[in-house]
Amino acid sequence: MIFLARMDVTFPAHLTAAQIADFQVEEKEYSGSLQRSGKMAGIWRIVGEYANHSIFDVESNDELHQILSGFPMYPYMKIKVTPLAKHPNSIS
Ligand SMILES: O=C(O)CC1=CCC(=O)O1
């Protein structure tokens, strides 16, 4: 099952720059591990926003929820998930 996820990050004002930097390091490690496993097929920065579009290739809605809720920044992200089906004109 293929899903597009848009993740918007908003850190609360009480977090320090050092705490935010720690979240960014942890996020990169978790994200890298998902990408190496193939569960996360790609991630793109949305230009001009602290947000991304990511593609996930997972077995179920439950697996996607587990993955998304495991992101260290999950408490600070608004996530919109769009399920994708094969387009009839796709040649791949
Ligand atoms: O878009 C970001 O920087 C936050 C994020 C979510 C997954 C990831 O790898 O980074």
PDB file of the backbone (N, CA, C, O) and the ligand in Angstrom, with CONECT records:
HET    LIG  A 101      10
ATOM      1  N   MET A   1       0.846  -1.184   0.000  1.00  0.00           N
ATOM      2  CA  MET A   1       0.000   0.000   0.000  1.00  0.00           C
ATOM      3  C   MET A   1       0.888   1.241   0.000  1.00  0.00           C
ATOM      4  O   MET A   1       1.824   1.369   0.789  1.00  0.00           O
ATOM      5  N   ILE A   2       0.555   2.153  -0.920  1.00  0.00           N
ATOM      6  CA  ILE A   2       1.358   3.366  -1.041  1.00  0.00           C
ATOM      7  C   ILE A   2       0.571   4.559  -0.480  1.00  0.00           C
ATOM      8  O   ILE A   2      -0.610   4.748  -0.774  1.00  0.00           O
ATOM      9  N   PHE A   3       1.257   5.338   0.322  1.00  0.00           N
ATOM     10  CA  PHE A   3       0.645   6.526   0.918  1.00  0.00           C
ATOM     11  C   PHE A   3       1.543   7.732   0.707  1.00  0.00           C
ATOM     12  O   PHE A   3       2.768   7.638   0.774  1.00  0.00           O
ATOM     13  N   LEU A   4       0.909   8.862   0.454  1.00  0.00           N
ATOM     14  CA  LEU A   4       1.589  10.155   0.498  1.00  0.00           C
ATOM     15  C   LEU A   4       1.273  10.779   1.855  1.00  0.00           C
ATOM     16  O   LEU A   4       0.115  10.834   2.268  1.00  0.00           O
ATOM     17  N   ALA A   5       2.303  11.243   2.536  1.00  0.00           N
ATOM     18  CA  ALA A   5       2.077  11.944   3.808  1.00  0.00           C
ATOM     19  C   ALA A   5       2.669  13.344   3.704  1.00  0.00           C
ATOM     20  O   ALA A   5       3.802  13.529   3.259  1.00  0.00           O
ATOM     21  N   ARG A   6       1.885  14.310   4.121  1.00  0.00           N
ATOM     22  CA  ARG A   6       2.419  15.660   4.295  1.00  0.00           C
ATOM     23  C   ARG A   6       2.590  15.894   5.784  1.00  0.00           C
ATOM     24  O   ARG A   6       1.643  15.747   6.557  1.00  0.00           O
ATOM     25  N   MET A   7       3.799  16.257   6.182  1.00  0.00           N
ATOM     26  CA  MET A   7       4.089  16.511   7.599  1.00  0.00           C
ATOM     27  C   MET A   7       4.495  17.967   7.767  1.00  0.00           C
ATOM     28  O   MET A   7       5.455  18.434   7.153  1.00  0.00           O
ATOM     29  N   ASP A   8       3.762  18.666   8.596  1.00  0.00           N
ATOM     30  CA  ASP A   8       4.069  20.061   8.935  1.00  0.00           C
ATOM     31  C   ASP A   8       4.585  20.109  10.363  1.00  0.00           C
ATOM     32  O   ASP A   8       3.939  19.607  11.283  1.00  0.00           O
ATOM     33  N   VAL A   9       5.741  20.709  10.541  1.00  0.00           N
ATOM     34  CA  VAL A   9       6.369  20.752  11.864  1.00  0.00           C
ATOM     35  C   VAL A   9       6.208  22.144  12.472  1.00  0.00           C
ATOM     36  O   VAL A   9       6.509  23.157  11.842  1.00  0.00           O
ATOM     37  N   THR A  10       5.721  22.163  13.729  1.00  0.00           N
ATOM     38  CA  THR A  10       5.658  23.418  14.498  1.00  0.00           C
ATOM     39  C   THR A  10       6.154  23.114  15.909  1.00  0.00           C
ATOM     40  O   THR A  10       5.513  22.377  16.658  1.00  0.00           O
ATOM     41  N   PHE A  11       7.292  23.685  16.256  1.00  0.00           N
ATOM     42  CA  PHE A  11       7.817  23.486  17.609  1.00  0.00           C
ATOM     43  C   PHE A  11       7.223  24.524  18.549  1.00  0.00           C
ATOM     44  O   PHE A  11       7.080  25.690  18.182  1.00  0.00           O
ATOM     45  N   PRO A  12       6.876  24.098  19.767  1.00  0.00           N
ATOM     46  CA  PRO A  12       6.368  25.076  20.738  1.00  0.00           C
ATOM     47  C   PRO A  12       7.479  26.038  21.162  1.00  0.00           C
ATOM     48  O   PRO A  12       8.660  25.693  21.129  1.00  0.00           O
ATOM     49  N   ALA A  13       7.087  27.234  21.554  1.00  0.00           N
ATOM     50  CA  ALA A  13       8.047  28.303  21.857  1.00  0.00           C
ATOM     51  C   ALA A  13       8.953  27.965  23.042  1.00  0.00           C
ATOM     52  O   ALA A  13      10.048  28.513  23.167  1.00  0.00           O
ATOM     53  N   HIS A  14       8.489  27.051  23.920  1.00  0.00           N
ATOM     54  CA  HIS A  14       9.298  26.771  25.120  1.00  0.00           C
ATOM     55  C   HIS A  14      10.503  25.880  24.836  1.00  0.00           C
ATOM     56  O   HIS A  14      11.387  25.763  25.686  1.00  0.00           O
ATOM     57  N   LEU A  15      10.562  25.252  23.668  1.00  0.00           N
ATOM     58  CA  LEU A  15      11.721  24.401  23.358  1.00  0.00           C
ATOM     59  C   LEU A  15      12.926  25.277  23.031  1.00  0.00           C
ATOM     60  O   LEU A  15      12.809  26.284  22.332  1.00  0.00           O
ATOM     61  N   THR A  16      14.097  24.874  23.555  1.00  0.00           N
ATOM     62  CA  THR A  16      15.326  25.629  23.266  1.00  0.00           C
ATOM     63  C   THR A  16      15.885  25.193  21.909  1.00  0.00           C
ATOM     64  O   THR A  16      15.484  24.171  21.352  1.00  0.00           O
ATOM     65  N   ALA A  17      16.817  25.993  21.396  1.00  0.00           N
ATOM     66  CA  ALA A  17      17.470  25.653  20.122  1.00  0.00           C
ATOM     67  C   ALA A  17      18.188  24.309  20.238  1.00  0.00           C
ATOM     68  O   ALA A  17      18.211  23.523  19.291  1.00  0.00           O
ATOM     69  N   ALA A  18      18.777  24.054  21.415  1.00  0.00           N
ATOM     70  CA  ALA A  18      19.495  22.777  21.613  1.00  0.00           C
ATOM     71  C   ALA A  18      18.521  21.597  21.601  1.00  0.00           C
ATOM     72  O   ALA A  18      18.823  20.552  21.024  1.00  0.00           O
ATOM     73  N   GLN A  19      17.368  21.755  22.227  1.00  0.00           N
ATOM     74  CA  GLN A  19      16.362  20.684  22.230  1.00  0.00           C
ATOM     75  C   GLN A  19      15.865  20.422  20.806  1.00  0.00           C
ATOM     76  O   GLN A  19      15.679  19.271  20.410  1.00  0.00           O
ATOM     77  N   ILE A  20      15.655  21.479  20.054  1.00  0.00           N
ATOM     78  CA  ILE A  20      15.206  21.324  18.664  1.00  0.00           C
ATOM     79  C   ILE A  20      16.291  20.625  17.842  1.00  0.00           C
ATOM     80  O   ILE A  20      15.990  19.756  17.023  1.00  0.00           O
ATOM     81  N   ALA A  21      17.548  21.006  18.063  1.00  0.00           N
ATOM     82  CA  ALA A  21      18.652  20.358  17.334  1.00  0.00           C
ATOM     83  C   ALA A  21      18.695  18.862  17.659  1.00  0.00           C
ATOM     84  O   ALA A  21      18.947  18.044  16.775  1.00  0.00           O
ATOM     85  N   ASP A  22      18.449  18.504  18.919  1.00  0.00           N
ATOM     86  CA  ASP A  22      18.417  17.086  19.306  1.00  0.00           C
ATOM     87  C   ASP A  22      17.300  16.353  18.568  1.00  0.00           C
ATOM     88  O   ASP A  22      17.508  15.251  18.062  1.00  0.00           O
ATOM     89  N   PHE A  23      16.111  16.965  18.505  1.00  0.00           N
ATOM     90  CA  PHE A  23      15.001  16.343  17.765  1.00  0.00           C
ATOM     91  C   PHE A  23      15.388  16.125  16.302  1.00  0.00           C
ATOM     92  O   PHE A  23      15.061  15.095  15.712  1.00  0.00           O
ATOM     93  N   GLN A  24      16.088  17.105  15.722  1.00  0.00           N
ATOM     94  CA  GLN A  24      16.447  16.994  14.303  1.00  0.00           C
ATOM     95  C   GLN A  24      17.434  15.849  14.067  1.00  0.00           C
ATOM     96  O   GLN A  24      17.360  15.161  13.049  1.00  0.00           O
ATOM     97  N   VAL A  25      18.355  15.647  15.009  1.00  0.00           N
ATOM     98  CA  VAL A  25      19.306  14.527  14.883  1.00  0.00           C
ATOM     99  C   VAL A  25      18.562  13.200  14.987  1.00  0.00           C
ATOM    100  O   VAL A  25      18.786  12.292  14.186  1.00  0.00           O
ATOM    101  N   GLU A  26      17.666  13.090  15.988  1.00  0.00           N
ATOM    102  CA  GLU A  26      16.907  11.845  16.185  1.00  0.00           C
ATOM    103  C   GLU A  26      15.993  11.566  14.988  1.00  0.00           C
ATOM    104  O   GLU A  26      15.847  10.424  14.552  1.00  0.00           O
ATOM    105  N   GLU A  27      15.384  12.630  14.471  1.00  0.00           N
ATOM    106  CA  GLU A  27      14.480  12.482  13.318  1.00  0.00           C
ATOM    107  C   GLU A  27      15.251  11.948  12.103  1.00  0.00           C
ATOM    108  O   GLU A  27      14.769  11.077  11.380  1.00  0.00           O
ATOM    109  N   LYS A  28      16.453  12.485  11.898  1.00  0.00           N
ATOM    110  CA  LYS A  28      17.268  12.065  10.749  1.00  0.00           C
ATOM    111  C   LYS A  28      17.636  10.584  10.869  1.00  0.00           C
ATOM    112  O   LYS A  28      17.626   9.858   9.875  1.00  0.00           O
ATOM    113  N   GLU A  29      17.961  10.141  12.083  1.00  0.00           N
ATOM    114  CA  GLU A  29      18.322   8.733  12.290  1.00  0.00           C
ATOM    115  C   GLU A  29      17.117   7.827  12.000  1.00  0.00           C
ATOM    116  O   GLU A  29      17.241   6.835  11.282  1.00  0.00           O
ATOM    117  N   TYR A  30      15.955   8.176  12.562  1.00  0.00           N
ATOM    118  CA  TYR A  30      14.743   7.352  12.375  1.00  0.00           C
ATOM    119  C   TYR A  30      14.334   7.336  10.909  1.00  0.00           C
ATOM    120  O   TYR A  30      13.993   6.291  10.356  1.00  0.00           O
ATOM    121  N   SER A  31      14.374   8.526  10.283  1.00  0.00           N
ATOM    122  CA  SER A  31      13.990   8.645   8.884  1.00  0.00           C
ATOM    123  C   SER A  31      14.943   7.848   7.987  1.00  0.00           C
ATOM    124  O   SER A  31      14.515   7.173   7.051  1.00  0.00           O
ATOM    125  N   GLY A  32      16.230   7.940   8.285  1.00  0.00           N
ATOM    126  CA  GLY A  32      17.220   7.196   7.491  1.00  0.00           C
ATOM    127  C   GLY A  32      16.991   5.702   7.585  1.00  0.00           C
ATOM    128  O   GLY A  32      17.093   4.981   6.593  1.00  0.00           O
ATOM    129  N   SER A  33      16.680   5.241   8.793  1.00  0.00           N
ATOM    130  CA  SER A  33      16.432   3.809   8.982  1.00  0.00           C
ATOM    131  C   SER A  33      15.193   3.352   8.199  1.00  0.00           C
ATOM    132  O   SER A  33      15.190   2.275   7.603  1.00  0.00           O
ATOM    133  N   LEU A  34      14.144   4.180   8.208  1.00  0.00           N
ATOM    134  CA  LEU A  34      12.939   3.833   7.430  1.00  0.00           C
ATOM    135  C   LEU A  34      13.230   3.825   5.930  1.00  0.00           C
ATOM    136  O   LEU A  34      12.712   2.984   5.196  1.00  0.00           O
ATOM    137  N   GLN A  35      14.062   4.765   5.480  1.00  0.00           N
ATOM    138  CA  GLN A  35      14.394   4.825   4.051  1.00  0.00           C
ATOM    139  C   GLN A  35      15.252   3.627   3.653  1.00  0.00           C
ATOM    140  O   GLN A  35      15.059   3.057   2.579  1.00  0.00           O
ATOM    141  N   ARG A  36      16.194   3.242   4.507  1.00  0.00           N
ATOM    142  CA  ARG A  36      17.033   2.080   4.180  1.00  0.00           C
ATOM    143  C   ARG A  36      16.195   0.806   4.136  1.00  0.00           C
ATOM    144  O   ARG A  36      16.498  -0.106   3.367  1.00  0.00           O
ATOM    145  N   SER A  37      15.142   0.732   4.954  1.00  0.00           N
ATOM    146  CA  SER A  37      14.281  -0.463   4.978  1.00  0.00           C
ATOM    147  C   SER A  37      13.330  -0.504   3.781  1.00  0.00           C
ATOM    148  O   SER A  37      12.747  -1.547   3.485  1.00  0.00           O
ATOM    149  N   GLY A  38      13.174   0.627   3.096  1.00  0.00           N
ATOM    150  CA  GLY A  38      12.249   0.704   1.962  1.00  0.00           C
ATOM    151  C   GLY A  38      10.838   1.091   2.358  1.00  0.00           C
ATOM    152  O   GLY A  38       9.994   1.321   1.491  1.00  0.00           O
ATOM    153  N   LYS A  39      10.565   1.167   3.664  1.00  0.00           N
ATOM    154  CA  LYS A  39       9.214   1.555   4.116  1.00  0.00           C
ATOM    155  C   LYS A  39       8.909   3.005   3.757  1.00  0.00           C
ATOM    156  O   LYS A  39       7.769   3.361   3.460  1.00  0.00           O
ATOM    157  N   MET A  40       9.941   3.825   3.792  1.00  0.00           N
ATOM    158  CA  MET A  40       9.801   5.221   3.380  1.00  0.00           C
ATOM    159  C   MET A  40      10.520   5.338   2.036  1.00  0.00           C
ATOM    160  O   MET A  40      11.746   5.266   1.955  1.00  0.00           O
ATOM    161  N   ALA A  41       9.717   5.520   0.983  1.00  0.00           N
ATOM    162  CA  ALA A  41      10.288   5.451  -0.368  1.00  0.00           C
ATOM    163  C   ALA A  41      10.905   6.764  -0.808  1.00  0.00           C
ATOM    164  O   ALA A  41      11.662   6.792  -1.778  1.00  0.00           O
ATOM    165  N   GLY A  42      10.600   7.849  -0.120  1.00  0.00           N
ATOM    166  CA  GLY A  42      11.202   9.135  -0.478  1.00  0.00           C
ATOM    167  C   GLY A  42      10.675  10.242   0.403  1.00  0.00           C
ATOM    168  O   GLY A  42       9.606  10.124   1.002  1.00  0.00           O
ATOM    169  N   ILE A  43      11.433  11.319   0.478  1.00  0.00           N
ATOM    170  CA  ILE A  43      11.013  12.493   1.246  1.00  0.00           C
ATOM    171  C   ILE A  43      11.511  13.735   0.523  1.00  0.00           C
ATOM    172  O   ILE A  43      12.650  13.790   0.059  1.00  0.00           O
ATOM    173  N   TRP A  44      10.637  14.727   0.438  1.00  0.00           N
ATOM    174  CA  TRP A  44      10.972  15.984  -0.234  1.00  0.00           C
ATOM    175  C   TRP A  44      10.576  17.147   0.675  1.00  0.00           C
ATOM    176  O   TRP A  44       9.526  17.122   1.315  1.00  0.00           O
ATOM    177  N   ARG A  45      11.433  18.162   0.718  1.00  0.00           N
ATOM    178  CA  ARG A  45      11.106  19.392   1.418  1.00  0.00           C
ATOM    179  C   ARG A  45      10.081  20.174   0.585  1.00  0.00           C
ATOM    180  O   ARG A  45      10.229  20.287  -0.632  1.00  0.00           O
ATOM    181  N   ILE A  46       9.057  20.704   1.231  1.00  0.00           N
ATOM    182  CA  ILE A  46       8.119  21.608   0.560  1.00  0.00           C
ATOM    183  C   ILE A  46       8.762  22.993   0.606  1.00  0.00           C
ATOM    184  O   ILE A  46       9.013  23.543   1.678  1.00  0.00           O
ATOM    185  N   VAL A  47       9.017  23.529  -0.551  1.00  0.00           N
ATOM    186  CA  VAL A  47       9.830  24.753  -0.648  1.00  0.00           C
ATOM    187  C   VAL A  47       9.209  25.883   0.174  1.00  0.00           C
ATOM    188  O   VAL A  47       8.032  26.215   0.034  1.00  0.00           O
ATOM    189  N   GLY A  48      10.039  26.453   1.026  1.00  0.00           N
ATOM    190  CA  GLY A  48       9.627  27.618   1.804  1.00  0.00           C
ATOM    191  C   GLY A  48       8.859  27.298   3.066  1.00  0.00           C
ATOM    192  O   GLY A  48       8.410  28.210   3.762  1.00  0.00           O
ATOM    193  N   GLU A  49       8.693  25.996   3.385  1.00  0.00           N
ATOM    194  CA  GLU A  49       7.923  25.633   4.581  1.00  0.00           C
ATOM    195  C   GLU A  49       8.714  24.625   5.413  1.00  0.00           C
ATOM    196  O   GLU A  49       9.548  23.893   4.880  1.00  0.00           O
ATOM    197  N   TYR A  50       8.452  24.589   6.720  1.00  0.00           N
ATOM    198  CA  TYR A  50       9.035  23.526   7.551  1.00  0.00           C
ATOM    199  C   TYR A  50       8.066  22.351   7.462  1.00  0.00           C
ATOM    200  O   TYR A  50       7.332  22.044   8.401  1.00  0.00           O
ATOM    201  N   ALA A  51       8.093  21.708   6.295  1.00  0.00           N
ATOM    202  CA  ALA A  51       7.134  20.643   5.984  1.00  0.00           C
ATOM    203  C   ALA A  51       7.741  19.765   4.900  1.00  0.00           C
ATOM    204  O   ALA A  51       8.639  20.182   4.168  1.00  0.00           O
ATOM    205  N   ASN A  52       7.236  18.553   4.816  1.00  0.00           N
ATOM    206  CA  ASN A  52       7.715  17.645   3.776  1.00  0.00           C
ATOM    207  C   ASN A  52       6.567  16.854   3.184  1.00  0.00           C
ATOM    208  O   ASN A  52       5.495  16.733   3.778  1.00  0.00           O
ATOM    209  N   HIS A  53       6.818  16.322   2.005  1.00  0.00           N
ATOM    210  CA  HIS A  53       5.976  15.292   1.416  1.00  0.00           C
ATOM    211  C   HIS A  53       6.805  14.018   1.396  1.00  0.00           C
ATOM    212  O   HIS A  53       7.934  14.011   0.905  1.00  0.00           O
ATOM    213  N   SER A  54       6.246  12.946   1.928  1.00  0.00           N
ATOM    214  CA  SER A  54       6.943  11.662   1.965  1.00  0.00           C
ATOM    215  C   SER A  54       6.053  10.576   1.385  1.00  0.00           C
ATOM    216  O   SER A  54       4.826  10.638   1.477  1.00  0.00           O
ATOM    217  N   ILE A  55       6.694   9.583   0.788  1.00  0.00           N
ATOM    218  CA  ILE A  55       5.979   8.425   0.254  1.00  0.00           C
ATOM    219  C   ILE A  55       6.316   7.214   1.121  1.00  0.00           C
ATOM    220  O   ILE A  55       7.484   6.942   1.401  1.00  0.00           O
ATOM    221  N   PHE A  56       5.278   6.491   1.544  1.00  0.00           N
ATOM    222  CA  PHE A  56       5.457   5.285   2.353  1.00  0.00           C
ATOM    223  C   PHE A  56       4.914   4.074   1.607  1.00  0.00           C
ATOM    224  O   PHE A  56       3.873   4.143   0.953  1.00  0.00           O
ATOM    225  N   ASP A  57       5.630   2.974   1.714  1.00  0.00           N
ATOM    226  CA  ASP A  57       5.239   1.711   1.091  1.00  0.00           C
ATOM    227  C   ASP A  57       5.124   0.679   2.220  1.00  0.00           C
ATOM    228  O   ASP A  57       6.117   0.087   2.643  1.00  0.00           O
ATOM    229  N   VAL A  58       3.893   0.479   2.695  1.00  0.00           N
ATOM    230  CA  VAL A  58       3.667  -0.319   3.901  1.00  0.00           C
ATOM    231  C   VAL A  58       2.580  -1.368   3.660  1.00  0.00           C
ATOM    232  O   VAL A  58       1.913  -1.362   2.625  1.00  0.00           O
ATOM    233  N   GLU A  59       2.413  -2.279   4.646  1.00  0.00           N
ATOM    234  CA  GLU A  59       1.460  -3.383   4.508  1.00  0.00           C
ATOM    235  C   GLU A  59       0.043  -3.009   4.914  1.00  0.00           C
ATOM    236  O   GLU A  59      -0.915  -3.641   4.468  1.00  0.00           O
ATOM    237  N   SER A  60      -0.103  -1.990   5.753  1.00  0.00           N
ATOM    238  CA  SER A  60      -1.442  -1.713   6.301  1.00  0.00           C
ATOM    239  C   SER A  60      -1.519  -0.293   6.858  1.00  0.00           C
ATOM    240  O   SER A  60      -0.505   0.376   7.057  1.00  0.00           O
ATOM    241  N   ASN A  61      -2.745   0.142   7.101  1.00  0.00           N
ATOM    242  CA  ASN A  61      -2.954   1.429   7.779  1.00  0.00           C
ATOM    243  C   ASN A  61      -2.304   1.407   9.162  1.00  0.00           C
ATOM    244  O   ASN A  61      -1.706   2.388   9.603  1.00  0.00           O
ATOM    245  N   ASP A  62      -2.437   0.264   9.834  1.00  0.00           N
ATOM    246  CA  ASP A  62      -1.878   0.164  11.182  1.00  0.00           C
ATOM    247  C   ASP A  62      -0.360   0.325  11.161  1.00  0.00           C
ATOM    248  O   ASP A  62       0.219   0.987  12.021  1.00  0.00           O
ATOM    249  N   GLU A  63       0.278  -0.298  10.153  1.00  0.00           N
ATOM    250  CA  GLU A  63       1.742  -0.168  10.079  1.00  0.00           C
ATOM    251  C   GLU A  63       2.132   1.289   9.831  1.00  0.00           C
ATOM    252  O   GLU A  63       3.083   1.793  10.428  1.00  0.00           O
ATOM    253  N   LEU A  64       1.388   1.965   8.943  1.00  0.00           N
ATOM    254  CA  LEU A  64       1.717   3.372   8.678  1.00  0.00           C
ATOM    255  C   LEU A  64       1.548   4.199   9.947  1.00  0.00           C
ATOM    256  O   LEU A  64       2.386   5.044  10.261  1.00  0.00           O
ATOM    257  N   HIS A  65       0.467   3.953  10.671  1.00  0.00           N
ATOM    258  CA  HIS A  65       0.254   4.727  11.907  1.00  0.00           C
ATOM    259  C   HIS A  65       1.385   4.487  12.899  1.00  0.00           C
ATOM    260  O   HIS A  65       1.857   5.417  13.554  1.00  0.00           O
ATOM    261  N   GLN A  66       1.811   3.242  13.002  1.00  0.00           N
ATOM    262  CA  GLN A  66       2.901   2.917  13.927  1.00  0.00           C
ATOM    263  C   GLN A  66       4.174   3.667  13.519  1.00  0.00           C
ATOM    264  O   GLN A  66       4.873   4.228  14.363  1.00  0.00           O
ATOM    265  N   ILE A  67       4.465   3.669  12.208  1.00  0.00           N
ATOM    266  CA  ILE A  67       5.662   4.353  11.714  1.00  0.00           C
ATOM    267  C   ILE A  67       5.569   5.854  11.979  1.00  0.00           C
ATOM    268  O   ILE A  67       6.503   6.462  12.503  1.00  0.00           O
ATOM    269  N   LEU A  68       4.434   6.441  11.614  1.00  0.00           N
ATOM    270  CA  LEU A  68       4.306   7.900  11.766  1.00  0.00           C
ATOM    271  C   LEU A  68       4.383   8.322  13.226  1.00  0.00           C
ATOM    272  O   LEU A  68       5.013   9.323  13.566  1.00  0.00           O
ATOM    273  N   SER A  69       3.731   7.542  14.082  1.00  0.00           N
ATOM    274  CA  SER A  69       3.721   7.941  15.502  1.00  0.00           C
ATOM    275  C   SER A  69       5.070   7.680  16.164  1.00  0.00           C
ATOM    276  O   SER A  69       5.296   8.103  17.298  1.00  0.00           O
ATOM    277  N   GLY A  70       5.973   6.981  15.460  1.00  0.00           N
ATOM    278  CA  GLY A  70       7.311   6.746  16.001  1.00  0.00           C
ATOM    279  C   GLY A  70       8.302   7.859  15.687  1.00  0.00           C
ATOM    280  O   GLY A  70       9.411   7.857  16.222  1.00  0.00           O
ATOM    281  N   PHE A  71       7.930   8.812  14.831  1.00  0.00           N
ATOM    282  CA  PHE A  71       8.845   9.916  14.547  1.00  0.00           C
ATOM    283  C   PHE A  71       9.063  10.720  15.825  1.00  0.00           C
ATOM    284  O   PHE A  71       8.100  11.081  16.502  1.00  0.00           O
ATOM    285  N   PRO A  72      10.325  11.002  16.159  1.00  0.00           N
ATOM    286  CA  PRO A  72      10.586  11.787  17.375  1.00  0.00           C
ATOM    287  C   PRO A  72       9.837  13.121  17.392  1.00  0.00           C
ATOM    288  O   PRO A  72       9.447  13.606  18.454  1.00  0.00           O
ATOM    289  N   MET A  73       9.639  13.707  16.217  1.00  0.00           N
ATOM    290  CA  MET A  73       8.940  14.999  16.160  1.00  0.00           C
ATOM    291  C   MET A  73       7.425  14.841  16.084  1.00  0.00           C
ATOM    292  O   MET A  73       6.709  15.831  15.935  1.00  0.00           O
ATOM    293  N   TYR A  74       6.932  13.613  16.186  1.00  0.00           N
ATOM    294  CA  TYR A  74       5.488  13.352  16.016  1.00  0.00           C
ATOM    295  C   TYR A  74       4.620  14.290  16.871  1.00  0.00           C
ATOM    296  O   TYR A  74       3.605  14.789  16.384  1.00  0.00           O
ATOM    297  N   PRO A  75       4.999  14.539  18.134  1.00  0.00           N
ATOM    298  CA  PRO A  75       4.142  15.429  18.946  1.00  0.00           C
ATOM    299  C   PRO A  75       4.046  16.840  18.373  1.00  0.00           C
ATOM    300  O   PRO A  75       3.140  17.597  18.722  1.00  0.00           O
ATOM    301  N   TYR A  76       4.986  17.191  17.490  1.00  0.00           N
ATOM    302  CA  TYR A  76       5.026  18.563  16.970  1.00  0.00           C
ATOM    303  C   TYR A  76       4.673  18.617  15.481  1.00  0.00           C
ATOM    304  O   TYR A  76       4.896  19.627  14.814  1.00  0.00           O
ATOM    305  N   MET A  77       4.121  17.514  14.976  1.00  0.00           N
ATOM    306  CA  MET A  77       3.794  17.471  13.551  1.00  0.00           C
ATOM    307  C   MET A  77       2.285  17.362  13.350  1.00  0.00           C
ATOM    308  O   MET A  77       1.580  16.675  14.089  1.00  0.00           O
ATOM    309  N   LYS A  78       1.819  18.067  12.322  1.00  0.00           N
ATOM    310  CA  LYS A  78       0.469  17.839  11.815  1.00  0.00           C
ATOM    311  C   LYS A  78       0.668  17.007  10.552  1.00  0.00           C
ATOM    312  O   LYS A  78       1.430  17.392   9.665  1.00  0.00           O
ATOM    313  N   ILE A  79      -0.018  15.867  10.471  1.00  0.00           N
ATOM    314  CA  ILE A  79       0.222  14.946   9.355  1.00  0.00           C
ATOM    315  C   ILE A  79      -1.081  14.729   8.591  1.00  0.00           C
ATOM    316  O   ILE A  79      -2.131  14.459   9.174  1.00  0.00           O
ATOM    317  N   LYS A  80      -0.980  14.857   7.272  1.00  0.00           N
ATOM    318  CA  LYS A  80      -2.130  14.545   6.407  1.00  0.00           C
ATOM    319  C   LYS A  80      -1.717  13.390   5.514  1.00  0.00           C
ATOM    320  O   LYS A  80      -0.727  13.475   4.787  1.00  0.00           O
ATOM    321  N   VAL A  81      -2.481  12.313   5.574  1.00  0.00           N
ATOM    322  CA  VAL A  81      -2.160  11.102   4.804  1.00  0.00           C
ATOM    323  C   VAL A  81      -3.133  10.957   3.639  1.00  0.00           C
ATOM    324  O   VAL A  81      -4.346  11.091   3.801  1.00  0.00           O
ATOM    325  N   THR A  82      -2.580  10.681   2.467  1.00  0.00           N
ATOM    326  CA  THR A  82      -3.395  10.435   1.272  1.00  0.00           C
ATOM    327  C   THR A  82      -3.054   9.053   0.722  1.00  0.00           C
ATOM    328  O   THR A  82      -1.920   8.821   0.302  1.00  0.00           O
ATOM    329  N   PRO A  83      -4.029   8.125   0.718  1.00  0.00           N
ATOM    330  CA  PRO A  83      -3.763   6.804   0.121  1.00  0.00           C
ATOM    331  C   PRO A  83      -3.677   6.939  -1.400  1.00  0.00           C
ATOM    332  O   PRO A  83      -4.454   7.674  -2.010  1.00  0.00           O
ATOM    333  N   LEU A  84      -2.739   6.233  -1.997  1.00  0.00           N
ATOM    334  CA  LEU A  84      -2.554   6.317  -3.449  1.00  0.00           C
ATOM    335  C   LEU A  84      -2.837   4.962  -4.100  1.00  0.00           C
ATOM    336  O   LEU A  84      -2.431   3.920  -3.587  1.00  0.00           O
ATOM    337  N   ALA A  85      -3.528   4.990  -5.221  1.00  0.00           N
ATOM    338  CA  ALA A  85      -3.763   3.778  -6.033  1.00  0.00           C
ATOM    339  C   ALA A  85      -3.068   3.965  -7.368  1.00  0.00           C
ATOM    340  O   ALA A  85      -2.779   5.089  -7.777  1.00  0.00           O
ATOM    341  N   LYS A  86      -2.807   2.874  -8.032  1.00  0.00           N
ATOM    342  CA  LYS A  86      -2.100   2.942  -9.316  1.00  0.00           C
ATOM    343  C   LYS A  86      -2.953   3.696 -10.326  1.00  0.00           C
ATOM    344  O   LYS A  86      -4.151   3.444 -10.453  1.00  0.00           O
ATOM    345  N   HIS A  87      -2.335   4.607 -11.031  1.00  0.00           N
ATOM    346  CA  HIS A  87      -3.056   5.354 -12.067  1.00  0.00           C
ATOM    347  C   HIS A  87      -3.168   4.473 -13.318  1.00  0.00           C
ATOM    348  O   HIS A  87      -2.198   3.818 -13.698  1.00  0.00           O
ATOM    349  N   PRO A  88      -4.337   4.453 -13.955  1.00  0.00           N
ATOM    350  CA  PRO A  88      -4.493   3.576 -15.127  1.00  0.00           C
ATOM    351  C   PRO A  88      -3.542   3.927 -16.271  1.00  0.00           C
ATOM    352  O   PRO A  88      -3.285   3.089 -17.135  1.00  0.00           O
ATOM    353  N   ASN A  89      -3.023   5.139 -16.288  1.00  0.00           N
ATOM    354  CA  ASN A  89      -2.110   5.537 -17.358  1.00  0.00           C
ATOM    355  C   ASN A  89      -0.638   5.347 -17.002  1.00  0.00           C
ATOM    356  O   ASN A  89       0.254   5.636 -17.800  1.00  0.00           O
ATOM    357  N   SER A  90      -0.404   4.849 -15.774  1.00  0.00           N
ATOM    358  CA  SER A  90       0.993   4.665 -15.372  1.00  0.00           C
ATOM    359  C   SER A  90       1.641   3.560 -16.209  1.00  0.00           C
ATOM    360  O   SER A  90       1.038   2.511 -16.435  1.00  0.00           O
ATOM    361  N   ILE A  91       2.856   3.799 -16.660  1.00  0.00           N
ATOM    362  CA  ILE A  91       3.545   2.768 -17.460  1.00  0.00           C
ATOM    363  C   ILE A  91       4.523   1.965 -16.592  1.00  0.00           C
ATOM    364  O   ILE A  91       5.213   1.084 -17.105  1.00  0.00           O
ATOM    365  N   SER A  92       4.592   2.251 -15.300  1.00  0.00           N
ATOM    366  CA  SER A  92       5.505   1.479 -14.445  1.00  0.00           C
ATOM    367  C   SER A  92       4.751   0.430 -13.656  1.00  0.00           C
ATOM    368  O   SER A  92       5.354  -0.315 -12.884  1.00  0.00           O
TER     369      SER A  92
HETATM  370  O1  LIG A 101      10.363  17.750   7.516  1.00  0.00           O
HETATM  371  C1  LIG A 101      11.085  17.603   8.502  1.00  0.00           C
HETATM  372  O2  LIG A 101      12.188  18.128   8.617  1.00  0.00           O
HETATM  373  C2  LIG A 101      10.602  16.662   9.581  1.00  0.00           C
HETATM  374  C3  LIG A 101      10.775  15.282   9.176  1.00  0.00           C
HETATM  375  C4  LIG A 101       9.852  14.298   9.181  1.00  0.00           C
HETATM  376  C5  LIG A 101      10.446  13.088   8.677  1.00  0.00           C
HETATM  377  C6  LIG A 101      11.811  13.522   8.418  1.00  0.00           C
HETATM  378  O3  LIG A 101      12.731  12.846   7.982  1.00  0.00           O
HETATM  379  O4  LIG A 101      11.960  14.854   8.706  1.00  0.00           O
CONECT  370  371
CONECT  371  370  372  373
CONECT  372  371
CONECT  373  371  374
CONECT  374  373  375  379
CONECT  375  374  376
CONECT  376  375  377
CONECT  377  376  378  379
CONECT  378  377
CONECT  379  374  377
END
